[in-house]
């Protein structure tokens, strides 16, 4: 029963596992799942763990539960219109409909039905309290109030499946899935009158009760076109869009903890002063403050596109967590000075840079591409000195990884300072490498 | 499972249906609801208004950079305990010397350890049936806090330090737990796995109008409309710190005291825009835009 769900959802980069299924089951037992729309909502709460998951999740849901594959860049409407599921549904729907519909209307109705939740139904029949009654047959057999009969009829139809155990419901869904797999579009029974989800269609509409989703469909549609709901390509070069993803990676550099600890010497000292009355003295322990030196290669055209993003990243970093952040500039490689301003007019000597506490983390950012003669012995000597002094030192390179082997100076530089690509994923690896160093020594 | 009827907002709080459903789901499953979203989308207000509306007890734990699990659950006040037990000795010594004045321990008794247990919000919430527990801004916490919290929350049982008192609650009566985060720090995956997650979208114009209506009921329609135009225009500019619900509410609070016609004029003239713009760089940018393209800004409505 739905055992393939975790695997299918994982294929979309989502975190789904056995626990997802167990939670889903629990939700069924608690009566949270009565319609297909409920499954969407509940699974969303369980699986989605950040806004960027919503896009892939919606995609996975449509693919898994509705057999509507959504190609990258395709809109939801387009995907639905092209799908077999929709074609089946449409035939059934139009059979019963008394007028023609435009594609847009059809898709909207389809979405409304797919995303119809039991909350929506509850709203429609609010005040009737029938929904929560254990036995829908009771209502059926004993209509006390004649005036409300139409509504109850609707409900009757709606409630048809509500006391079907949800396990059974899902089992049936799975069966339909299997059938579809083997018979190739042998007919979708997922939604619509013939299927397992009787809500919304037919009965409800005929009786003039509008059963429309509360916008679940609208949301799904919006999600498809919105890049906020899709994960950022973590291997794309740093730009203004993924700067926040990079920032998230860089957060790993702070390992700050604030625990209260018994300060034994202080307790003894003050206890003796009080004549043997020892009162525990607590001291708060702050592990490590984040101190960062950023060295940016801002010379030459090759670096120009990245300087702004890099500055943006570290500026954001400063406002959020860095206690101490210093930025210096260089051109191509470091000789005996680094510059304190972007135009490289004011500078400090390498000796001065090396006087910083060794707990500073050093990020060097540059393409490390230059004429071989530029990387002379003086430069190599100084780079070595920096790497030696600051154990947590990395080089972030915006040059695509595949070009690295072909650039001689990159090869040399890599030997001197650990080098990582200037992408969110690369930054994360760089930070991890830095942290590994900190535990060693 | 906490109190499990479906709650859809109150007179003062407009609850997005999706959020209401997620909240209902979390309570039904007995899991904490983790809410993320931009500042000013009403994350913290949800449990506050829910508790108020339903007449439930609310316990709030504002998370800070020094939060630890002892503060949240319960800690044993060693200092007071030591002081009180020392006082007994001190009093005995004084008596020997013939001094009549005595130091008091209040009504705490060093014999009973429970007197020295300082209960945190979690212990208090778990000792009352159907309460609401808000853990605010968990992203401010030190890294290990969420995982410690997870352990505490996954068992419906706390054992008080030293005194050994057990606080336990049934699944039916456990508190509704709401955790909010501003995404300033990525939360551990395991932690998120144990929560029902909901991301609050920034309200669109229509919803924002309703929110304003709830907060400033008497406001002139025209004023609100113009203000919303300006507000969403500013948000679209991609400012460093985009204005949020809180800011527009404050801005309108100020405008509310002025006659509608004048207020419209003031809003169009972007007066008091400092209420919306929070950084120097953004302000400069706005000023530059007004200077360069005054007409475009004036023709907003």
Boltz contact constraints between the chains, C-beta under 6 A:
constraints:
  - contact:
      token1: [A, 26]
      token2: [B, 29]
      max_distance: 6.0
  - contact:
      token1: [A, 30]
      token2: [B, 28]
      max_distance: 6.0
  - contact:
      token1: [A, 32]
      token2: [B, 25]
      max_distance: 6.0
  - contact:
      token1: [A, 32]
      token2: [B, 28]
      max_distance: 6.0
  - contact:
      token1: [A, 41]
      token2: [B, 21]
      max_distance: 6.0
  - contact:
      token1: [A, 45]
      token2: [B, 22]
      max_distance: 6.0
  - contact:
      token1: [A, 45]
      token2: [B, 25]
      max_distance: 6.0
  - contact:
      token1: [A, 45]
      token2: [B, 196]
      max_distance: 6.0
  - contact:
      token1: [A, 48]
      token2: [B, 197]
      max_distance: 6.0
  - contact:
      token1: [A, 49]
      token2: [B, 192]
      max_distance: 6.0
  - contact:
      token1: [A, 49]
      token2: [B, 197]
      max_distance: 6.0
  - contact:
      token1: [A, 51]
      token2: [B, 199]
      max_distance: 6.0
  - contact:
      token1: [A, 119]
      token2: [B, 21]
      max_distance: 6.0
  - contact:
      token1: [A, 214]
      token2: [B, 17]
      max_distance: 6.0
  - contact:
      token1: [A, 248]
      token2: [B, 186]
      max_distance: 6.0
  - contact:
      token1: [A, 257]
      token2: [B, 142]
      max_distance: 6.0
  - contact:
      token1: [A, 258]
      token2: [B, 65]
      max_distance: 6.0
  - contact:
      token1: [A, 258]
      token2: [B, 66]
      max_distance: 6.0
  - contact:
      token1: [A, 258]
      token2: [B, 142]
      max_distance: 6.0
  - contact:
      token1: [A, 277]
      token2: [B, 86]
      max_distance: 6.0
  - contact:
      token1: [A, 279]
      token2: [B, 79]
      max_distance: 6.0
  - contact:
      token1: [A, 279]
      token2: [B, 82]
      max_distance: 6.0
  - contact:
      token1: [A, 280]
      token2: [B, 78]
      max_distance: 6.0
  - contact:
      token1: [A, 280]
      token2: [B, 79]
      max_distance: 6.0
